Amino acid sequence: MSSEEIIVLLGGVVLGVLGSPTLMQWIKKALKLEGSAALVLSYVVALAIAFVALLASGEIGWADLTLGNFFSLSATIIAAAQFTYKILNPTPQT
């Protein structure tokens, strides 16, 4: 299974369990987070989902996760998550 297929599968499971609210909205509401804390949480969730998908698909292995590679992958994943968010939600939240 590719990482894209795993992410789609995880998204389907989340939508099936939680319904239409997004995973992040549900977690922020459950933990009562706003502002910077919510932003940090969104980064952590994006990294966790991406690393699970990459490891499960075999696209990276535990041996590949050196400290330098971890930070490089993390920066790429966070940038992709921010870009996707801005495309899906062009109006900033207040």
PADODO-473151 format. One record per atom (N, C-alpha, C, CB): residue in one letter; atom name; x, y, z. Coordinates in steps of 0.1 Angstrom, whole numbers. Glycine has a CB too. Example, Ala and Ser with C-alpha at 12.3 -4.5 7.8 and 13.67 -1.06 7.14 Angstrom:
2
r=a	a=N	px=132	py=-57	pz=78
r=a	a=CA	px=123	py=-45	pz=78
r=a	a=C	px=132	py=-33	pz=78
r=a	a=CB	px=113	py=-45	pz=90
r=s	a=N	px=128	py=-22	pz=71
r=s	a=CA	px=137	py=-11	pz=71
r=s	a=C	px=129	py=0	pz=79
r=s	a=CB	px=141	py=-6	pz=57
***
This chain:
94
r=m	a=N	px=8	py=-12	pz=0
r=m	a=CA	px=0	py=0	pz=0
r=m	a=C	px=9	py=12	pz=0
r=m	a=CB	px=-10	py=0	pz=12
r=s	a=N	px=6	py=22	pz=-8
r=s	a=CA	px=14	py=34	pz=-9
r=s	a=C	px=9	py=44	pz=3
r=s	a=CB	px=12	py=42	pz=-22
r=s	a=N	px=18	py=54	pz=6
r=s	a=CA	px=15	py=63	pz=16
r=s	a=C	px=2	py=71	pz=13
r=s	a=CB	px=26	py=73	pz=19
r=e	a=N	px=-1	py=74	pz=1
r=e	a=CA	px=-13	py=81	pz=-3
r=e	a=C	px=-25	py=73	pz=0
r=e	a=CB	px=-12	py=85	pz=-18
r=e	a=N	px=-25	py=60	pz=-3
r=e	a=CA	px=-36	py=51	pz=0
r=e	a=C	px=-38	py=50	pz=15
r=e	a=CB	px=-33	py=37	pz=-6
r=i	a=N	px=-28	py=49	pz=22
r=i	a=CA	px=-29	py=48	pz=37
r=i	a=C	px=-35	py=61	pz=43
r=i	a=CB	px=-15	py=46	pz=44
r=i	a=N	px=-31	py=73	pz=38
r=i	a=CA	px=-37	py=85	pz=42
r=i	a=C	px=-52	py=86	pz=39
r=i	a=CB	px=-29	py=97	pz=36
r=v	a=N	px=-55	py=82	pz=27
r=v	a=CA	px=-69	py=82	pz=23
r=v	a=C	px=-77	py=72	pz=32
r=v	a=CB	px=-71	py=78	pz=8
r=l	a=N	px=-72	py=61	pz=34
r=l	a=CA	px=-78	py=51	pz=43
r=l	a=C	px=-80	py=57	pz=57
r=l	a=CB	px=-70	py=38	pz=44
r=l	a=N	px=-70	py=63	pz=63
r=l	a=CA	px=-71	py=69	pz=76
r=l	a=C	px=-81	py=80	pz=76
r=l	a=CB	px=-57	py=75	pz=80
r=g	a=N	px=-81	py=88	pz=65
r=g	a=CA	px=-91	py=99	pz=64
r=g	a=C	px=-105	py=93	pz=64
r=g	a=CB	px=-89	py=107	pz=52
r=g	a=N	px=-107	py=82	pz=57
r=g	a=CA	px=-121	py=76	pz=56
r=g	a=C	px=-125	py=70	pz=70
r=g	a=CB	px=-120	py=65	pz=46
r=v	a=N	px=-116	py=65	pz=77
r=v	a=CA	px=-119	py=59	pz=90
r=v	a=C	px=-123	py=71	pz=100
r=v	a=CB	px=-107	py=51	pz=96
r=v	a=N	px=-115	py=82	pz=99
r=v	a=CA	px=-118	py=93	pz=108
r=v	a=C	px=-131	py=99	pz=104
r=v	a=CB	px=-107	py=104	pz=106
r=l	a=N	px=-134	py=101	pz=91
r=l	a=CA	px=-147	py=106	pz=88
r=l	a=C	px=-159	py=97	pz=91
r=l	a=CB	px=-148	py=109	pz=73
r=g	a=N	px=-156	py=84	pz=90
r=g	a=CA	px=-166	py=74	pz=94
r=g	a=C	px=-169	py=74	pz=109
r=g	a=CB	px=-162	py=60	pz=90
r=v	a=N	px=-159	py=77	pz=117
r=v	a=CA	px=-161	py=77	pz=131
r=v	a=C	px=-166	py=90	pz=136
r=v	a=CB	px=-148	py=73	pz=138
r=l	a=N	px=-161	py=101	pz=131
r=l	a=CA	px=-164	py=114	pz=136
r=l	a=C	px=-175	py=121	pz=129
r=l	a=CB	px=-152	py=123	pz=137
r=g	a=N	px=-178	py=117	pz=117
r=g	a=CA	px=-187	py=124	pz=108
r=g	a=C	px=-180	py=136	pz=101
r=g	a=CB	px=-199	py=129	pz=116
r=s	a=N	px=-188	py=146	pz=98
r=s	a=CA	px=-183	py=157	pz=89
r=s	a=C	px=-172	py=166	pz=96
r=s	a=CB	px=-194	py=165	pz=85
r=p	a=N	px=-172	py=168	pz=109
r=p	a=CA	px=-162	py=176	pz=115
r=p	a=C	px=-148	py=171	pz=112
r=p	a=CB	px=-164	py=178	pz=130
r=t	a=N	px=-139	py=179	pz=110
r=t	a=CA	px=-125	py=174	pz=107
r=t	a=C	px=-119	py=169	pz=120
r=t	a=CB	px=-117	py=185	pz=101
r=l	a=N	px=-109	py=161	pz=118
r=l	a=CA	px=-101	py=156	pz=129
r=l	a=C	px=-96	py=167	pz=138
r=l	a=CB	px=-90	py=147	pz=125
r=m	a=N	px=-90	py=177	pz=132
r=m	a=CA	px=-84	py=188	pz=140
r=m	a=C	px=-94	py=195	pz=148
r=m	a=CB	px=-76	py=197	pz=131
r=q	a=N	px=-106	py=198	pz=142
r=q	a=CA	px=-116	py=206	pz=149
r=q	a=C	px=-121	py=198	pz=161
r=q	a=CB	px=-128	py=209	pz=139
r=w	a=N	px=-123	py=185	pz=159
r=w	a=CA	px=-127	py=176	pz=170
r=w	a=C	px=-117	py=176	pz=181
r=w	a=CB	px=-130	py=162	pz=164
r=i	a=N	px=-104	py=174	pz=178
r=i	a=CA	px=-94	py=174	pz=188
r=i	a=C	px=-93	py=187	pz=195
r=i	a=CB	px=-81	py=170	pz=182
r=k	a=N	px=-93	py=198	pz=188
r=k	a=CA	px=-92	py=211	pz=194
r=k	a=C	px=-104	py=214	pz=204
r=k	a=CB	px=-92	py=222	pz=184
r=k	a=N	px=-116	py=210	pz=199
r=k	a=CA	px=-128	py=212	pz=208
r=k	a=C	px=-127	py=203	pz=220
r=k	a=CB	px=-140	py=209	pz=200
r=a	a=N	px=-122	py=190	pz=219
r=a	a=CA	px=-122	py=181	pz=230
r=a	a=C	px=-111	py=186	pz=240
r=a	a=CB	px=-118	py=167	pz=225
r=l	a=N	px=-100	py=191	pz=235
r=l	a=CA	px=-89	py=196	pz=244
r=l	a=C	px=-91	py=211	pz=248
r=l	a=CB	px=-76	py=194	pz=238
r=k	a=N	px=-101	py=218	pz=242
r=k	a=CA	px=-103	py=232	pz=245
r=k	a=C	px=-91	py=240	pz=242
r=k	a=CB	px=-107	py=234	pz=259
r=l	a=N	px=-85	py=238	pz=230
r=l	a=CA	px=-73	py=245	pz=226
r=l	a=C	px=-76	py=256	pz=216
r=l	a=CB	px=-63	py=236	pz=219
r=e	a=N	px=-69	py=267	pz=217
r=e	a=CA	px=-70	py=278	pz=207
r=e	a=C	px=-57	py=284	pz=205
r=e	a=CB	px=-80	py=289	pz=213
r=g	a=N	px=-55	py=292	pz=194
r=g	a=CA	px=-43	py=300	pz=192
r=g	a=C	px=-31	py=291	pz=189
r=g	a=CB	px=-40	py=309	pz=203
r=s	a=N	px=-20	py=295	pz=195
r=s	a=CA	px=-7	py=288	pz=193
r=s	a=C	px=-7	py=273	pz=197
r=s	a=CB	px=4	py=295	pz=201
r=a	a=N	px=-14	py=270	pz=208
r=a	a=CA	px=-15	py=256	pz=212
r=a	a=C	px=-22	py=248	pz=202
r=a	a=CB	px=-23	py=255	pz=226
r=a	a=N	px=-33	py=253	pz=196
r=a	a=CA	px=-40	py=246	pz=185
r=a	a=C	px=-31	py=244	pz=173
r=a	a=CB	px=-53	py=253	pz=181
r=l	a=N	px=-23	py=254	pz=170
r=l	a=CA	px=-14	py=253	pz=158
r=l	a=C	px=-3	py=243	pz=161
r=l	a=CB	px=-7	py=267	pz=156
r=v	a=N	px=3	py=242	pz=172
r=v	a=CA	px=13	py=232	pz=176
r=v	a=C	px=6	py=218	pz=175
r=v	a=CB	px=19	py=235	pz=190
r=l	a=N	px=-6	py=217	pz=180
r=l	a=CA	px=-13	py=204	pz=180
r=l	a=C	px=-15	py=200	pz=165
r=l	a=CB	px=-26	py=205	pz=187
r=s	a=N	px=-19	py=209	pz=157
r=s	a=CA	px=-21	py=206	pz=143
r=s	a=C	px=-8	py=201	pz=136
r=s	a=CB	px=-27	py=217	pz=135
r=y	a=N	px=3	py=207	pz=139
r=y	a=CA	px=16	py=202	pz=134
r=y	a=C	px=19	py=188	pz=139
r=y	a=CB	px=27	py=211	pz=138
r=v	a=N	px=17	py=185	pz=152
r=v	a=CA	px=19	py=172	pz=157
r=v	a=C	px=11	py=161	pz=151
r=v	a=CB	px=17	py=172	pz=173
r=v	a=N	px=-2	py=164	pz=149
r=v	a=CA	px=-11	py=155	pz=143
r=v	a=C	px=-7	py=153	pz=128
r=v	a=CB	px=-26	py=160	pz=143
r=a	a=N	px=-4	py=163	pz=121
r=a	a=CA	px=1	py=162	pz=107
r=a	a=C	px=13	py=153	pz=106
r=a	a=CB	px=3	py=175	pz=100
r=l	a=N	px=23	py=155	pz=115
r=l	a=CA	px=35	py=147	pz=115
r=l	a=C	px=32	py=133	pz=118
r=l	a=CB	px=45	py=153	pz=125
r=a	a=N	px=24	py=130	pz=128
r=a	a=CA	px=20	py=117	pz=132
r=a	a=C	px=14	py=109	pz=121
r=a	a=CB	px=11	py=117	pz=144
r=i	a=N	px=4	py=115	pz=114
r=i	a=CA	px=-3	py=108	pz=103
r=i	a=C	px=7	py=106	pz=92
r=i	a=CB	px=-15	py=117	pz=98
r=a	a=N	px=15	py=115	pz=88
r=a	a=CA	px=24	py=114	pz=77
r=a	a=C	px=35	py=103	pz=80
r=a	a=CB	px=31	py=127	pz=74
r=f	a=N	px=40	py=103	pz=92
r=f	a=CA	px=51	py=94	pz=95
r=f	a=C	px=45	py=79	pz=96
r=f	a=CB	px=57	py=97	pz=109
r=v	a=N	px=33	py=78	pz=101
r=v	a=CA	px=26	py=65	pz=102
r=v	a=C	px=25	py=60	pz=87
r=v	a=CB	px=13	py=65	pz=109
r=a	a=N	px=20	py=69	pz=79
r=a	a=CA	px=18	py=65	pz=65
r=a	a=C	px=31	py=61	pz=58
r=a	a=CB	px=11	py=76	pz=57
r=l	a=N	px=41	py=69	pz=60
r=l	a=CA	px=54	py=66	pz=53
r=l	a=C	px=60	py=54	pz=59
r=l	a=CB	px=64	py=78	pz=56
r=l	a=N	px=60	py=51	pz=71
r=l	a=CA	px=65	py=39	pz=77
r=l	a=C	px=57	py=27	pz=73
r=l	a=CB	px=66	py=40	pz=92
r=a	a=N	px=44	py=28	pz=73
r=a	a=CA	px=35	py=16	pz=70
r=a	a=C	px=36	py=13	pz=55
r=a	a=CB	px=21	py=19	pz=73
r=s	a=N	px=39	py=22	pz=47
r=s	a=CA	px=40	py=20	pz=32
r=s	a=C	px=54	py=15	pz=29
r=s	a=CB	px=37	py=32	pz=24
r=g	a=N	px=63	py=16	pz=38
r=g	a=CA	px=77	py=11	pz=35
r=g	a=C	px=85	py=22	pz=27
r=g	a=CB	px=76	py=-1	pz=28
r=e	a=N	px=80	py=34	pz=25
r=e	a=CA	px=87	py=44	pz=18
r=e	a=C	px=99	py=49	pz=26
r=e	a=CB	px=78	py=55	pz=14
r=i	a=N	px=98	py=48	pz=39
r=i	a=CA	px=110	py=51	pz=47
r=i	a=C	px=110	py=40	pz=58
r=i	a=CB	px=109	py=65	pz=54
r=g	a=N	px=122	py=38	pz=63
r=g	a=CA	px=124	py=28	pz=73
r=g	a=C	px=130	py=34	pz=85
r=g	a=CB	px=133	py=16	pz=68
r=w	a=N	px=130	py=26	pz=96
r=w	a=CA	px=135	py=32	pz=109
r=w	a=C	px=149	py=36	pz=107
r=w	a=CB	px=133	py=22	pz=120
r=a	a=N	px=157	py=29	pz=99
r=a	a=CA	px=171	py=32	pz=97
r=a	a=C	px=173	py=46	pz=90
r=a	a=CB	px=178	py=21	pz=90
r=d	a=N	px=163	py=50	pz=83
r=d	a=CA	px=163	py=63	pz=75
r=d	a=C	px=161	py=75	pz=84
r=d	a=CB	px=153	py=62	pz=64
r=l	a=N	px=155	py=72	pz=96
r=l	a=CA	px=151	py=83	pz=105
r=l	a=C	px=163	py=88	pz=113
r=l	a=CB	px=140	py=79	pz=113
r=t	a=N	px=173	py=94	pz=107
r=t	a=CA	px=183	py=101	pz=115
r=t	a=C	px=177	py=114	pz=119
r=t	a=CB	px=196	py=103	pz=106
r=l	a=N	px=184	py=121	pz=128
r=l	a=CA	px=179	py=134	pz=133
r=l	a=C	px=177	py=144	pz=122
r=l	a=CB	px=188	py=139	pz=144
r=g	a=N	px=187	py=144	pz=113
r=g	a=CA	px=187	py=153	pz=101
r=g	a=C	px=175	py=150	pz=92
r=g	a=CB	px=200	py=153	pz=94
r=n	a=N	px=173	py=137	pz=89
r=n	a=CA	px=162	py=133	pz=80
r=n	a=C	px=149	py=136	pz=87
r=n	a=CB	px=163	py=119	pz=77
r=f	a=N	px=148	py=134	pz=100
r=f	a=CA	px=135	py=136	pz=107
r=f	a=C	px=131	py=151	pz=106
r=f	a=CB	px=137	py=133	pz=122
r=f	a=N	px=141	py=160	pz=108
r=f	a=CA	px=137	py=174	pz=107
r=f	a=C	px=134	py=179	pz=93
r=f	a=CB	px=149	py=183	pz=113
r=s	a=N	px=141	py=173	pz=83
r=s	a=CA	px=139	py=176	pz=69
r=s	a=C	px=125	py=171	pz=65
r=s	a=CB	px=149	py=169	pz=60
r=l	a=N	px=121	py=159	pz=69
r=l	a=CA	px=108	py=154	pz=66
r=l	a=C	px=97	py=162	pz=73
r=l	a=CB	px=107	py=139	pz=70
r=s	a=N	px=100	py=165	pz=86
r=s	a=CA	px=90	py=173	pz=94
r=s	a=C	px=87	py=186	pz=87
r=s	a=CB	px=95	py=175	pz=108
r=a	a=N	px=98	py=193	pz=83
r=a	a=CA	px=96	py=206	pz=76
r=a	a=C	px=88	py=205	pz=64
r=a	a=CB	px=109	py=213	pz=74
r=t	a=N	px=91	py=194	pz=56
r=t	a=CA	px=83	py=192	pz=43
r=t	a=C	px=69	py=189	pz=46
r=t	a=CB	px=90	py=181	pz=35
r=i	a=N	px=66	py=181	pz=56
r=i	a=CA	px=52	py=177	pz=59
r=i	a=C	px=44	py=189	pz=64
r=i	a=CB	px=52	py=166	pz=70
r=i	a=N	px=50	py=197	pz=73
r=i	a=CA	px=44	py=209	pz=78
r=i	a=C	px=41	py=219	pz=67
r=i	a=CB	px=52	py=215	pz=89
r=a	a=N	px=50	py=221	pz=58
r=a	a=CA	px=48	py=230	pz=47
r=a	a=C	px=37	py=225	pz=38
r=a	a=CB	px=61	py=231	pz=38
r=a	a=N	px=36	py=212	pz=35
r=a	a=CA	px=25	py=206	pz=27
r=a	a=C	px=12	py=207	pz=34
r=a	a=CB	px=28	py=191	pz=24
r=a	a=N	px=12	py=205	pz=47
r=a	a=CA	px=-1	py=207	pz=55
r=a	a=C	px=-6	py=221	pz=55
r=a	a=CB	px=1	py=202	pz=70
r=q	a=N	px=3	py=231	pz=56
r=q	a=CA	px=0	py=245	pz=56
r=q	a=C	px=-6	py=249	pz=42
r=q	a=CB	px=11	py=254	pz=60
r=f	a=N	px=1	py=244	pz=32
r=f	a=CA	px=-3	py=247	pz=18
r=f	a=C	px=-17	py=242	pz=15
r=f	a=CB	px=7	py=241	pz=8
r=t	a=N	px=-19	py=229	pz=19
r=t	a=CA	px=-32	py=223	pz=17
r=t	a=C	px=-43	py=230	pz=25
r=t	a=CB	px=-32	py=208	pz=21
r=y	a=N	px=-40	py=234	pz=37
r=y	a=CA	px=-50	py=241	pz=45
r=y	a=C	px=-54	py=255	pz=38
r=y	a=CB	px=-44	py=244	pz=59
r=k	a=N	px=-44	py=262	pz=33
r=k	a=CA	px=-46	py=275	pz=27
r=k	a=C	px=-54	py=273	pz=14
r=k	a=CB	px=-33	py=282	pz=24
r=i	a=N	px=-52	py=262	pz=7
r=i	a=CA	px=-60	py=259	pz=-5
r=i	a=C	px=-75	py=256	pz=-1
r=i	a=CB	px=-54	py=248	pz=-13
r=l	a=N	px=-76	py=248	pz=9
r=l	a=CA	px=-90	py=244	pz=13
r=l	a=C	px=-97	py=254	pz=21
r=l	a=CB	px=-89	py=231	pz=21
r=n	a=N	px=-90	py=263	pz=27
r=n	a=CA	px=-97	py=274	pz=35
r=n	a=C	px=-90	py=287	pz=33
r=n	a=CB	px=-96	py=270	pz=50
r=p	a=N	px=-93	py=293	pz=21
r=p	a=CA	px=-87	py=306	pz=18
r=p	a=C	px=-90	py=318	pz=27
r=p	a=CB	px=-90	py=310	pz=4
r=t	a=N	px=-101	py=317	pz=34
r=t	a=CA	px=-104	py=327	pz=44
r=t	a=C	px=-99	py=324	pz=57
r=t	a=CB	px=-120	py=329	pz=44
r=p	a=N	px=-90	py=332	pz=63
r=p	a=CA	px=-84	py=329	pz=76
r=p	a=C	px=-95	py=329	pz=87
r=p	a=CB	px=-73	py=340	pz=80
r=q	a=N	px=-92	py=320	pz=96
r=q	a=CA	px=-102	py=319	pz=108
r=q	a=C	px=-98	py=330	pz=118
r=q	a=CB	px=-101	py=305	pz=115
r=t	a=N	px=-109	py=335	pz=124
r=t	a=CA	px=-106	py=345	pz=135
r=t	a=C	px=-109	py=340	pz=148
r=t	a=CB	px=-115	py=357	pz=132
***
